[in-house]
Amino acid sequence: FSKGSSVIASPNSLKIAKGMVAEVNKFIKEKKKKFLVNSPPVKDGLAMNLYRSFNTKSLVQETTVKGQPLELRAMQHLTMAAKALKHFGFISRKFQPSTISHGVAESFLKTNKIGKKAGGKD
């Protein structure tokens, strides 16, 4: 099951997931485009299997493709990932995803062959 615009969270990672969603939703004005937390994960999904098999916190971020450009979805992922990484102490709490320059983002997309497919669509 995939809803898009959500964070799928294992039961032991709800606090983190709620923080991630709150952070990304600060930048979304339309109520219908806001992110939600989905928990518990579906029985046979990745997040639930990680939780059950390794007793670990598991989070899966999903963005919505329809009507949203790749750059926006990438920034949404970065915003949520940064929130989680700050929570775990992997990056500075001062880090702001918006400080990554457009040039760095374009270079990453080009290097990893991510971007527009034939016909100009993402």
All heavy atoms as an XYZ file, in Angstrom:
939
protein
N       0.846     -1.186      0.000
C       0.000      0.000      0.000
C       0.882      1.237      0.000
O       1.783      1.362      0.813
C      -0.909     -0.006      1.232
C      -1.663      1.271      1.443
C      -2.723      1.580      0.618
C      -1.309      2.146      2.422
C      -3.420      2.758      0.800
C      -1.988      3.314      2.615
C      -3.058      3.622      1.811
N       0.626      2.124     -0.909
C       1.389      3.356     -0.985
C       0.419      4.531     -1.085
O      -0.406      4.577     -1.981
C       2.308      3.332     -2.208
O       2.985      4.549     -2.304
N       0.508      5.444     -0.161
C      -0.377      6.605     -0.144
C       0.298      7.829     -0.739
O      -0.337      8.686     -1.305
C      -0.815      6.877      1.305
C      -1.758      8.038      1.441
C      -1.220      8.947      2.539
C      -1.933     10.251      2.599
N      -1.250     11.339      1.965
N       1.609      7.909     -0.620
C       2.325      9.109     -1.028
C       2.165     10.180      0.031
O       1.296     10.094      0.904
N       3.017     11.170      0.007
C       2.990     12.265      0.986
C       2.815     11.744      2.408
O       1.919     12.171      3.139
C       1.899     13.273      0.640
O       2.183     13.908     -0.582
N       3.687     10.822      2.784
C       3.565     10.244      4.118
C       4.910      9.743      4.620
O       5.863      9.597      3.868
C       2.562      9.083      4.105
O       3.032      8.034      3.288
N       4.925      9.496      5.913
C       6.027      8.781      6.544
C       5.401      7.548      7.176
O       4.508      7.649      8.014
C       6.749      9.627      7.616
C       7.804      8.797      8.339
C       7.390     10.857      6.982
N       5.847      6.396      6.724
C       5.383      5.136      7.289
C       6.319      4.835      8.451
O       7.544      4.796      8.277
C       5.434      4.014      6.248
C       4.560      4.384      5.042
C       4.997      2.689      6.860
C       4.769      3.483      3.837
N       5.748      4.634      9.643
C       6.562      4.523     10.844
C       6.248      3.270     11.642
O       5.081      2.947     11.854
C       6.335      5.747     11.727
N       7.298      2.605     12.087
C       7.115      1.496     13.012
C       6.598      2.066     14.328
O       6.776      3.254     14.611
C       8.431      0.744     13.212
O       9.413      1.608     13.741
N       5.951      1.237     15.141
C       5.397      1.744     16.403
C       6.413      2.443     17.302
O       6.066      3.380     18.016
C       4.844      0.483     17.074
C       4.538     -0.445     15.951
C       5.614     -0.176     14.924
N       7.668      2.032     17.251
C       8.685      2.624     18.117
C       9.345      3.873     17.528
O      10.299      4.394     18.084
C       9.754      1.593     18.473
C      10.500      1.071     17.264
O      10.096      1.302     16.125
N      11.584      0.363     17.498
N       8.852      4.342     16.398
C       9.442      5.538     15.783
C       8.413      6.644     15.539
O       8.667      7.557     14.759
C      10.145      5.172     14.474
O       9.215      4.648     13.554
N       7.290      6.571     16.223
C       6.229      7.568     16.015
C       6.669      8.996     16.331
O       6.339      9.921     15.597
C       4.992      7.221     16.841
C       4.055      6.229     16.200
C       2.939      5.840     17.167
C       3.469      6.778     14.915
N       7.402      9.183     17.409
C       7.841     10.530     17.793
C       8.685     11.152     16.677
O       8.493     12.308     16.309
C       8.623     10.482     19.098
C       9.112     11.839     19.554
C       9.892     11.745     20.851
C      10.423     13.113     21.255
N      11.240     13.043     22.466
N       9.606     10.377     16.151
C      10.477     10.866     15.075
C       9.633     11.182     13.834
O       9.794     12.229     13.216
C      11.556      9.829     14.727
C      12.380      9.508     15.964
C      12.444     10.323     13.593
C      13.151      8.206     15.850
N       8.744     10.259     13.461
C       7.907     10.448     12.271
C       7.044     11.699     12.391
O       6.925     12.470     11.434
C       7.032      9.220     12.050
N       6.475     11.917     13.556
C       5.630     13.115     13.758
C       6.464     14.382     13.610
O       6.000     15.373     13.048
C       4.950     13.058     15.116
C       3.843     12.021     15.172
C       3.219     11.932     16.550
C       2.132     10.869     16.584
N       1.539     10.742     17.936
N       7.692     14.361     14.094
C       8.581     15.516     13.941
C       8.945     15.768     12.488
O       8.986     16.913     12.030
N       9.198     14.693     11.748
C       9.532     14.811     10.323
C       8.367     15.425      9.553
O       8.555     16.339      8.730
C       9.871     13.438      9.751
C      11.141     12.829     10.296
S      11.307     11.055      9.967
C      11.447     11.043      8.174
N       7.170     14.932      9.828
C       5.972     15.417      9.132
C       5.688     16.871      9.505
O       5.374     17.694      8.638
C       4.774     14.489      9.430
C       3.459     15.136      9.041
C       4.956     13.157      8.710
N       5.826     17.202     10.774
C       5.597     18.593     11.200
C       6.570     19.539     10.498
O       6.193     20.634     10.065
C       5.739     18.710     12.716
N       7.831     19.099     10.361
C       8.850     19.933      9.717
C       8.531     20.187      8.250
O       8.560     21.313      7.779
C      10.218     19.276      9.862
C      11.369     20.137      9.413
C      11.613     21.338     10.299
O      11.210     21.347     11.483
O      12.222     22.306      9.803
N       8.219     19.146      7.495
C       7.948     19.317      6.062
C       6.626     20.050      5.832
O       6.495     20.823      4.890
C       8.007     17.968      5.302
C       6.787     17.117      5.552
C       8.226     18.182      3.807
N       5.658     19.845      6.716
C       4.352     20.498      6.541
C       4.408     22.007      6.774
O       3.514     22.732      6.333
C       3.300     19.852      7.444
C       2.770     18.564      6.866
O       2.929     18.276      5.682
N       2.133     17.764      7.703
N       5.469     22.507      7.405
C       5.637     23.959      7.584
C       5.671     24.676      6.235
O       5.348     25.846      6.145
C       6.945     24.265      8.324
C       6.967     23.898      9.768
C       8.350     24.237     10.338
C       8.523     23.778     11.751
N       9.889     24.058     12.255
N       6.107     23.961      5.202
C       6.311     24.566      3.888
C       5.184     24.250      2.903
O       5.288     24.577      1.728
C       7.650     24.084      3.310
C       8.796     24.313      4.250
C       9.300     23.280      5.029
C       9.341     25.582      4.395
C      10.343     23.491      5.914
C      10.388     25.804      5.282
C      10.888     24.761      6.048
N       4.115     23.620      3.367
C       3.012     23.213      2.491
C       1.746     23.945      2.914
O       1.303     23.807      4.056
C       2.799     21.678      2.544
C       4.085     20.958      2.124
C       1.620     21.271      1.671
C       4.057     19.466      2.340
N       1.192     24.706      1.988
C       0.011     25.506      2.304
C      -1.304     24.754      2.101
O      -2.224     24.889      2.888
C       0.012     26.798      1.481
C       1.156     27.716      1.866
C       1.160     28.989      1.075
C       2.374     29.799      1.518
N       2.558     31.021      0.836
N      -1.382     23.964      1.030
C      -2.622     23.249      0.733
C      -2.805     22.058      1.661
O      -1.951     21.179      1.718
C      -2.628     22.750     -0.715
C      -2.744     23.846     -1.749
C      -2.789     23.260     -3.151
O      -3.689     22.427     -3.415
O      -1.915     23.623     -3.954
N      -3.942     22.035      2.366
C      -4.198     20.983      3.335
C      -4.121     19.590      2.700
O      -3.569     18.661      3.293
C      -5.569     21.186      3.986
C      -5.832     20.245      5.113
C      -7.140     20.549      5.821
C      -7.324     19.562      6.965
N      -8.493     19.856      7.756
N      -4.639     19.446      1.491
C      -4.675     18.118      0.860
C      -3.278     17.627      0.441
O      -3.102     16.452      0.149
C      -5.618     18.104     -0.342
C      -5.149     18.921     -1.523
C      -6.132     18.838     -2.669
C      -5.601     19.592     -3.872
N      -6.451     19.443     -5.024
N      -2.289     18.513      0.447
C      -0.924     18.122      0.074
C      -0.016     17.895      1.286
O       1.135     17.535      1.135
C      -0.302     19.169     -0.847
C      -0.951     19.200     -2.220
C      -0.226     20.122     -3.157
C      -0.861     20.068     -4.539
N      -0.158     20.930     -5.494
N      -0.570     18.098      2.473
C       0.237     17.916      3.679
C       0.532     16.437      3.907
O      -0.228     15.565      3.526
C      -0.477     18.509      4.890
C      -0.545     20.039      4.807
C      -0.714     20.652      6.152
C      -0.765     22.154      6.030
N       0.508     22.767      6.312
N       1.671     16.182      4.536
C       2.105     14.832      4.831
C       1.388     14.296      6.061
O       0.979     15.058      6.943
C       3.623     14.803      5.072
C       4.426     14.824      3.815
C       4.502     15.965      3.035
C       5.105     13.691      3.396
C       5.235     15.991      1.866
C       5.847     13.701      2.220
C       5.904     14.844      1.461
N       1.274     12.976      6.116
C       0.668     12.278      7.236
C       1.623     11.200      7.733
O       2.488     10.745      6.990
C      -0.633     11.597      6.801
C      -1.717     12.486      6.194
C      -2.833     11.621      5.619
C      -2.271     13.427      7.251
N       1.423     10.770      8.970
C       2.148      9.622      9.501
C       1.239      8.411      9.350
O       0.078      8.457      9.743
C       2.512      9.818     10.987
C       3.129      8.546     11.563
C       3.453     10.996     11.159
N       1.758      7.356      8.759
C       1.037      6.092      8.652
C       1.684      5.098      9.605
O       2.837      4.713      9.410
C       1.089      5.535      7.223
C       0.190      6.294      6.280
O      -0.777      6.909      6.691
N       0.521      6.254      5.011
N       0.943      4.690     10.628
C       1.463      3.723     11.588
C       0.292      3.012     12.235
O      -0.735      3.648     12.494
C       2.286      4.440     12.656
O       2.917      3.506     13.502
N       0.388      1.746     12.456
C       1.529      0.896     12.169
C       1.642      0.634     10.669
O       0.662      0.761      9.935
C       1.208     -0.401     12.933
C      -0.271     -0.452     12.974
C      -0.713      0.986     13.059
N       2.815      0.230     10.230
C       2.992     -0.092      8.814
C       2.162     -1.319      8.429
O       1.777     -2.105      9.290
C       4.483     -0.421      8.705
C       5.106      0.130      9.928
C       4.056      0.109     10.985
N       1.937     -1.478      7.128
C       1.219     -2.667      6.669
C       2.022     -3.911      7.048
O       3.253     -3.883      7.125
C       0.934     -2.638      5.148
C      -0.034     -1.533      4.806
C       2.198     -2.522      4.340
N       1.310     -4.987      7.276
C       1.875     -6.228      7.811
C       3.105     -6.743      7.058
O       4.092     -7.146      7.668
C       0.781     -7.295      7.818
C       1.194     -8.603      8.407
C       0.016     -9.540      8.484
C       0.165    -10.616      7.447
N      -0.860    -11.627      7.491
N       3.058     -6.744      5.738
C       4.161     -7.301      4.954
C       5.043     -6.237      4.305
O       5.835     -6.545      3.427
C       3.613     -8.249      3.876
C       2.960     -9.479      4.487
O       3.464     -9.969      5.515
O       1.939     -9.933      3.947
N       4.916     -4.985      4.741
C       5.701     -3.904      4.162
C       7.113     -3.841      4.714
O       7.466     -4.488      5.711
N       7.938     -3.051      4.043
C       9.334     -2.889      4.420
C       9.490     -2.413      5.868
O      10.252     -2.991      6.640
C      10.026     -1.901      3.467
C      11.461     -1.527      3.790
C      12.357     -2.765      3.710
C      11.955     -0.447      2.860
N       8.768     -1.361      6.242
C       8.928     -0.802      7.586
C       8.583     -1.828      8.664
O       9.306     -1.962      9.661
C       8.072      0.455      7.742
N       7.502     -2.565      8.478
C       7.108     -3.551      9.488
C       8.090     -4.719      9.536
O       8.429     -5.213     10.609
C       5.702     -4.062      9.223
C       5.185     -4.980     10.327
S       5.222     -4.251     12.001
C       3.640     -3.440     12.040
N       8.573     -5.146      8.389
C       9.532     -6.250      8.378
C      10.846     -5.862      9.046
O      11.458     -6.677      9.749
C       9.760     -6.761      6.948
C       8.669     -7.721      6.530
O       8.318     -8.628      7.271
N       8.116     -7.514      5.347
N      11.301     -4.636      8.837
C      12.518     -4.175      9.517
C      12.306     -4.137     11.028
O      13.160     -4.580     11.806
C      12.923     -2.793      9.013
C      13.504     -2.735      7.605
C      13.620     -1.297      7.132
C      14.854     -3.424      7.561
N      11.168     -3.629     11.423
C      10.829     -3.527     12.847
C      10.782     -4.912     13.487
O      11.391     -5.152     14.529
C       9.501     -2.794     12.984
C       8.902     -2.814     14.360
C       9.528     -2.165     15.422
C       7.699     -3.469     14.601
C       8.959     -2.167     16.692
C       7.132     -3.475     15.866
C       7.769     -2.827     16.901
O       7.206     -2.834     18.154
N      10.083     -5.826     12.862
C       9.950     -7.181     13.410
C      11.263     -7.967     13.374
O      11.622     -8.634     14.336
C       8.898     -7.963     12.623
C       7.496     -7.596     12.967
C       6.549     -8.608     12.340
N       5.200     -8.129     12.408
C       4.324     -8.205     11.430
N       4.664     -8.768     10.283
N       3.104     -7.744     11.578
N      11.967     -7.905     12.264
C      13.171     -8.721     12.091
C      14.345     -8.240     12.924
O      15.129     -9.043     13.433
C      13.589     -8.737     10.619
O      12.586     -9.322      9.826
N      14.491     -6.925     13.038
C      15.668     -6.381     13.713
C      15.340     -5.576     14.964
O      16.238     -5.017     15.586
C      16.472     -5.506     12.739
C      16.916     -6.242     11.509
C      16.276     -6.035     10.293
C      17.948     -7.163     11.567
C      16.677     -6.720      9.156
C      18.356     -7.855     10.443
C      17.719     -7.633      9.225
N      14.054     -5.490     15.290
C      13.602     -4.695     16.431
C      14.195     -3.284     16.375
O      14.742     -2.767     17.346
C      13.954     -5.374     17.750
C      13.205     -4.748     18.909
O      12.091     -4.271     18.751
N      13.815     -4.732     20.075
N      14.117     -2.688     15.199
C      14.713     -1.376     14.966
C      13.643     -0.344     14.648
O      12.521     -0.689     14.286
C      15.722     -1.458     13.805
O      16.396     -0.211     13.695
C      15.046     -1.752     12.489
N      14.004      0.893     14.806
C      13.124      1.967     14.355
C      13.147      1.943     12.834
O      14.213      1.843     12.238
C      13.605      3.325     14.857
C      13.542      3.463     16.361
C      14.036      4.817     16.795
C      14.154      4.977     18.278
N      13.013      4.697     19.076
N      11.980      2.028     12.219
C      11.959      2.042     10.757
C      11.023      3.132     10.268
O       9.926      3.324     10.796
C      11.566      0.671     10.193
O      10.335      0.249     10.713
N      11.496      3.849      9.282
C      10.775      4.974      8.693
C      10.912      4.899      7.178
O      12.006      4.695      6.671
C      11.373      6.300      9.168
C      11.355      6.542     10.678
C      12.447      7.491     11.079
C       9.993      7.070     11.076
N       9.807      5.059      6.485
C       9.829      5.093      5.029
C       9.154      6.391      4.610
O       8.003      6.647      4.979
C       9.085      3.880      4.411
C       9.066      3.984      2.898
C       9.727      2.571      4.861
N       9.867      7.204      3.853
C       9.325      8.473      3.356
C       8.746      8.261      1.966
O       9.377      7.630      1.125
C      10.429      9.525      3.250
C      11.116      9.830      4.526
C      12.273     10.797      4.351
O      12.821     11.216      5.324
N      12.662     11.156      3.148
N       7.565      8.816      1.744
C       6.946      8.764      0.414
C       6.508     10.165      0.019
O       5.924     10.880      0.827
C       5.711      7.869      0.412
C       5.967      6.429      0.714
C       4.714      5.592      0.585
O       3.637      6.029      1.026
O       4.825      4.492      0.029
N       6.803     10.533     -1.209
C       6.294     11.795     -1.744
C       5.316     11.489     -2.866
O       5.256     10.359     -3.349
C       7.423     12.698     -2.270
O       8.171     11.978     -3.251
C       8.344     13.153     -1.151
N       4.562     12.507     -3.256
C       3.568     12.349     -4.306
C       4.135     12.830     -5.630
O       4.601     13.963     -5.736
C       2.302     13.166     -3.972
O       1.822     12.716     -2.706
C       1.233     13.004     -5.014
N       4.088     11.980     -6.637
C       4.603     12.326     -7.957
C       3.633     13.244     -8.692
O       4.032     14.235     -9.298
C       4.863     11.042     -8.791
C       5.237     11.401    -10.212
C       5.944     10.210     -8.145
N       2.363     12.930     -8.624
C       1.351     13.629     -9.420
C       1.333     15.132     -9.138
O       1.050     15.579     -8.034
C      -0.037     13.042     -9.139
C      -1.093     13.572    -10.057
C      -2.418     12.882     -9.831
C      -3.436     13.397    -10.821
N      -4.721     12.739    -10.644
N       1.652     15.890    -10.181
C       1.562     17.349    -10.099
C       2.641     18.019     -9.265
O       2.515     19.199     -8.953
N       3.699     17.287     -8.899
C       4.744     17.896     -8.088
C       6.097     17.629     -8.745
O       6.452     16.480     -8.987
C       4.710     17.344     -6.670
C       3.368     17.622     -5.996
C       3.454     17.529     -4.504
O       3.884     18.474     -3.849
N       3.056     16.412     -3.969
N       6.858     18.681     -8.998
C       8.142     18.513     -9.685
C       9.165     17.765     -8.839
O       9.096     17.751     -7.607
C       8.595     19.954     -9.948
C       7.864     20.785     -8.961
C       6.577     20.082     -8.679
N      10.103     17.158     -9.504
C      11.164     16.384     -8.855
C      11.898     17.219     -7.807
O      12.193     16.740     -6.721
C      12.148     15.882     -9.913
C      13.361     15.124     -9.390
C      12.942     13.837     -8.696
C      14.324     14.819    -10.521
N      12.191     18.467     -8.122
C      12.932     19.326     -7.202
C      12.184     19.499     -5.888
O      12.787     19.495     -4.816
C      13.219     20.694     -7.843
C      14.165     20.636     -9.010
C      13.505     20.195    -10.333
O      12.255     20.067    -10.405
O      14.253     19.960    -11.291
N      10.862     19.662     -5.957
C      10.054     19.813     -4.750
C      10.081     18.523     -3.930
O      10.295     18.544     -2.718
C       8.604     20.173     -5.104
C       7.630     20.178     -3.922
C       8.030     21.215     -2.895
C       6.204     20.396     -4.412
N       9.901     17.405     -4.595
C       9.904     16.120     -3.893
C      11.272     15.851     -3.255
O      11.346     15.350     -2.126
C       9.507     14.995     -4.838
C       8.075     15.192     -5.359
C       7.518     14.022     -6.144
N       8.412     13.314     -7.024
C       8.572     13.562     -8.330
N       7.922     14.552     -8.909
N       9.384     12.819     -9.054
N      12.343     16.197     -3.963
C      13.688     16.010     -3.408
C      13.869     16.865     -2.153
O      14.422     16.398     -1.147
C      14.744     16.355     -4.454
N      13.398     18.099     -2.187
C      13.527     18.976     -1.019
C      12.668     18.464      0.141
O      13.077     18.537      1.308
C      13.151     20.423     -1.366
C      13.414     21.398     -0.220
S      15.100     21.364      0.484
C      16.000     22.228     -0.767
N      11.505     17.898     -0.158
C      10.672     17.324      0.897
C      11.397     16.150      1.567
O      11.425     16.049      2.795
C       9.321     16.873      0.328
C       8.432     18.034     -0.061
C       7.199     17.611     -0.838
O       7.171     16.569     -1.499
N       6.158     18.434     -0.766
N      12.002     15.290      0.756
C      12.756     14.169      1.318
C      13.925     14.677      2.161
O      14.170     14.171      3.263
C      13.291     13.255      0.202
C      12.313     12.250     -0.268
N      11.961     11.138      0.457
C      11.583     12.187     -1.411
C      11.077     10.427     -0.210
N      10.827     11.046     -1.346
N      14.649     15.647      1.642
C      15.795     16.194      2.355
C      15.376     16.819      3.688
O      16.022     16.622      4.715
C      16.517     17.229      1.484
C      17.769     17.857      2.062
C      18.811     16.793      2.381
C      18.343     18.867      1.076
N      14.273     17.536      3.675
C      13.764     18.176      4.895
C      13.430     17.136      5.954
O      13.810     17.269      7.128
C      12.521     19.033      4.567
O      12.903     20.055      3.642
C      11.934     19.667      5.814
N      12.738     16.078      5.551
C      12.358     15.037      6.508
C      13.576     14.242      6.977
O      13.706     13.938      8.169
C      11.309     14.113      5.897
C       9.965     14.804      5.670
S       8.672     13.680      5.087
C       9.227     13.317      3.417
N      14.476     13.912      6.043
C      15.676     13.161      6.418
C      16.539     13.974      7.378
O      17.074     13.426      8.356
C      16.466     12.781      5.169
N      16.663     15.262      7.123
C      17.461     16.122      7.999
C      16.877     16.132      9.411
O      17.616     16.070     10.396
C      17.529     17.541      7.431
N      15.566     16.189      9.508
C      14.917     16.178     10.827
C      15.258     14.887     11.579
O      15.598     14.917     12.765
C      13.407     16.338     10.658
C      12.655     16.459     11.959
C      12.950     17.767     12.654
C      12.081     17.925     13.902
N      12.327     19.189     14.563
N      15.177     13.753     10.894
C      15.485     12.466     11.527
C      16.966     12.388     11.905
O      17.310     11.939     13.009
C      15.106     11.320     10.602
N      17.840     12.814     11.001
C      19.277     12.755     11.276
C      19.673     13.659     12.446
O      20.558     13.316     13.233
C      20.076     13.100     10.021
C      19.965     12.066      8.898
C      20.605     12.597      7.620
C      20.592     10.748      9.312
N      19.013     14.798     12.564
C      19.246     15.677     13.718
C      18.806     14.971     14.999
O      19.494     15.029     16.017
C      18.477     16.988     13.559
C      19.036     17.916     12.516
C      18.130     19.135     12.372
C      18.526     19.997     11.212
N      17.641     21.185     11.074
N      17.663     14.315     14.948
C      17.126     13.602     16.109
C      18.131     12.568     16.623
O      18.337     12.421     17.830
C      15.806     12.920     15.748
C      15.269     12.051     16.832
N      14.487     12.544     17.853
C      15.427     10.728     17.078
C      14.185     11.556     18.677
N      14.740     10.436     18.223
N      18.747     11.844     15.710
C      19.696     10.802     16.081
C      21.107     11.328     16.349
O      22.001     10.567     16.725
C      19.758      9.717     15.001
C      18.497      8.905     14.916
C      17.734      8.927     13.766
C      18.087      8.116     15.978
C      16.566      8.178     13.678
C      16.919      7.363     15.903
C      16.163      7.393     14.759
N      21.321     12.631     16.129
C      22.621     13.227     16.386
C      23.651     13.013     15.290
O      24.840     13.185     15.514
N      23.201     12.657     14.090
C      24.131     12.417     12.987
C      24.559     13.699     12.281
O      25.600     13.725     11.629
C      23.522     11.467     11.960
C      23.398     10.050     12.454
C      22.192      9.394     12.354
C      24.472      9.383     13.017
C      22.062      8.084     12.812
C      24.355      8.082     13.471
C      23.132      7.432     13.367
N      23.742     14.727     12.349
C      24.101     16.021     11.758
C      23.776     17.119     12.765
O      22.984     16.923     13.687
C      23.388     16.305     10.404
C      21.866     16.325     10.554
C      23.818     15.304      9.348
C      21.119     16.736      9.298
N      24.377     18.272     12.566
C      24.178     19.413     13.457
C      22.729     19.876     13.434
O      22.086     19.908     12.386
C      25.082     20.565     13.009
O      24.712     21.762     13.648
N      22.239     20.254     14.586
C      20.873     20.803     14.678
C      20.772     22.131     13.923
O      19.686     22.591     13.617
C      20.470     20.990     16.130
C      20.339     19.659     16.856
C      19.421     19.776     18.047
N      19.221     18.506     18.709
C      18.291     17.615     18.382
N      17.489     17.854     17.387
N      18.175     16.490     19.041
N      21.917     22.739     13.616
C      21.937     24.007     12.883
C      21.766     23.823     11.377
O      21.484     24.777     10.666
C      23.243     24.753     13.153
C      23.397     25.189     14.585
C      24.733     25.882     14.801
C      24.923     26.263     16.250
N      26.217     26.908     16.474
N      21.953     22.591     10.885
C      21.852     22.335      9.442
C      20.457     22.681      8.940
O      19.452     22.295      9.525
C      22.150     20.872      9.121
C      21.901     20.531      7.669
C      22.790     20.917      6.683
C      20.759     19.839      7.294
C      22.552     20.615      5.346
C      20.514     19.524      5.964
C      21.413     19.915      4.990
N      20.416     23.419      7.825
C      19.158     23.773      7.168
C      19.202     23.254      5.738
O      20.079     23.652      4.963
C      18.948     25.295      7.160
C      18.754     25.895      8.538
C      17.513     25.364      9.219
O      16.459     25.213      8.612
N      17.636     25.055     10.496
N      18.270     22.367      5.364
C      18.276     21.823      4.002
C      18.270     22.898      2.921
O      18.868     22.722      1.863
C      16.997     20.991      3.947
C      16.753     20.600      5.357
C      17.228     21.774      6.181
N      17.638     24.031      3.199
C      17.560     25.096      2.198
C      18.916     25.715      1.892
O      19.055     26.453      0.916
C      16.580     26.178      2.660
O      17.030     26.736      3.881
N      19.950     25.417      2.696
C      21.271     25.989      2.442
C      22.024     25.242      1.347
O      23.064     25.698      0.903
C      22.132     25.986      3.721
O      22.314     24.634      4.157
C      21.498     26.808      4.820
N      21.504     24.110      0.929
C      22.150     23.386     -0.168
C      21.858     24.147     -1.449
O      20.709     24.407     -1.784
C      21.642     21.939     -0.258
C      22.067     21.186      0.999
C      22.160     21.252     -1.512
C      21.602     19.775      1.068
N      22.895     24.513     -2.144
C      22.726     25.344     -3.326
C      22.075     24.575     -4.466
O      22.168     23.347     -4.552
C      24.070     25.901     -3.794
O      24.819     24.869     -4.416
N      21.438     25.300     -5.343
C      20.819     24.724     -6.528
C      21.860     23.987     -7.365
O      21.602     22.920     -7.898
C      20.129     25.822     -7.347
C      19.339     25.310     -8.498
N      18.153     24.643     -8.333
C      19.579     25.348     -9.825
C      17.684     24.284     -9.521
N      18.532     24.711    -10.445
N      23.065     24.536     -7.431
C      24.139     23.915     -8.195
C      24.536     22.554     -7.640
O      24.776     21.608     -8.381
N      24.584     22.441     -6.319
C      24.916     21.159     -5.686
C      23.821     20.148     -5.999
O      24.094     19.002     -6.349
C      25.091     21.325     -4.155
C      25.184     19.976     -3.461
C      26.316     22.167     -3.852
N      22.584     20.572     -5.883
C      21.458     19.686     -6.171
C      21.475     19.238     -7.630
O      21.295     18.052     -7.932
C      20.139     20.379     -5.845
N      21.696     20.173     -8.541
C      21.743     19.821     -9.970
C      22.885     18.855    -10.257
O      22.722     17.907    -11.018
C      21.906     21.081    -10.831
C      20.623     21.812    -11.067
C      20.810     22.969    -12.033
O      21.964     23.395    -12.280
O      19.796     23.443    -12.544
N      24.029     19.082     -9.651
C      25.176     18.202     -9.841
C      24.864     16.788     -9.355
O      25.184     15.810    -10.020
C      26.384     18.762     -9.095
O      27.462     17.872     -9.185
N      24.225     16.681     -8.213
C      23.848     15.376     -7.681
C      22.900     14.657     -8.633
O      23.086     13.487     -8.945
C      23.191     15.526     -6.308
C      22.622     14.235     -5.789
C      23.446     13.307     -5.175
C      21.278     13.945     -5.926
C      22.932     12.107     -4.706
C      20.755     12.742     -5.469
C      21.588     11.823     -4.849
N      21.882     15.369     -9.102
C      20.905     14.761    -10.008
C      21.570     14.304    -11.301
O      21.312     13.207    -11.784
C      19.771     15.743    -10.311
C      18.873     16.095     -9.122
C      17.912     17.218     -9.503
C      18.121     14.889     -8.607
N      22.451     15.145    -11.829
C      23.133     14.809    -13.080
C      24.074     13.618    -12.888
O      24.085     12.672    -13.680
C      23.901     16.025    -13.594
C      24.533     15.821    -14.943
C      25.195     17.096    -15.432
C      25.797     16.900    -16.804
N      26.445     18.118    -17.279
N      24.862     13.649    -11.832
C      25.806     12.572    -11.549
C      25.095     11.237    -11.400
O      25.573     10.203    -11.834
C      26.613     12.881    -10.269
O      27.316     14.100    -10.469
C      27.579     11.769     -9.935
N      23.932     11.257    -10.778
C      23.191     10.030    -10.518
C      22.131      9.732    -11.565
O      21.292      8.866    -11.389
C      22.567     10.092     -9.122
C      23.644     10.025     -8.059
O      24.185      8.971     -7.814
N      23.980     11.161     -7.483
N      22.206     10.483    -12.681
C      21.299     10.280    -13.817
C      19.834     10.299    -13.400
O      19.039      9.462    -13.786
C      21.651      8.990    -14.548
C      23.043      9.030    -15.136
C      23.362      7.790    -15.920
C      24.674      8.000    -16.614
N      25.723      7.151    -16.257
N      19.510     11.289    -12.564
C      18.146     11.484    -12.099
C      17.625     12.746    -12.760
O      18.326     13.745    -12.848
C      18.107     11.666    -10.568
C      18.689     10.432     -9.892
C      16.694     11.924    -10.083
C      18.932     10.610     -8.408
N      16.415     12.719    -13.191
C      15.856     13.936    -13.788
C      14.848     13.629    -14.838
O      14.156     12.622    -14.787
N      14.774     14.491    -15.780
C      13.748     14.374    -16.823
C      14.010     13.182    -17.732
O      15.113     12.981    -18.207
C      13.673     15.658    -17.613
C      13.332     16.850    -16.742
C      12.559     17.868    -17.501
C      12.214     19.052    -16.641
N      11.110     18.851    -15.786
N      12.940     12.439    -17.960
C      13.008     11.321    -18.884
C      12.693     11.833    -20.282
O      12.312     12.982    -20.467
C      11.965     10.259    -18.487
C      12.251      9.618    -17.151
C      11.165      8.624    -16.809
C      11.420      8.042    -15.418
N      10.342      7.180    -14.981
N      12.818     10.963    -21.259
C      12.471     11.342    -22.621
C      11.066     11.897    -22.643
O      10.170     11.368    -22.007
C      12.570     10.124    -23.533
N      10.865     12.957    -23.334
C       9.569     13.594    -23.401
C       9.399     14.709    -22.403
O       8.366     15.326    -22.316
N      10.445     14.948    -21.586
C      10.428     16.073    -20.669
C       9.696     15.829    -19.363
O       9.452     16.734    -18.608
N       9.307     14.594    -19.062
C       8.595     14.309    -17.812
C       9.551     13.698    -16.799
O      10.480     13.015    -17.155
C       7.438     13.349    -18.066
C       6.375     13.974    -18.948
C       5.183     13.051    -19.063
C       4.108     13.705    -19.921
N       2.942     12.901    -20.025
N       9.261     13.951    -15.526
C      10.046     13.361    -14.434
C       9.816     11.862    -14.390
O       8.805     11.349    -14.666
C       9.635     13.947    -13.087
C      10.061     15.402    -12.962
O      10.814     15.883    -13.831
O       9.641     16.040    -11.989
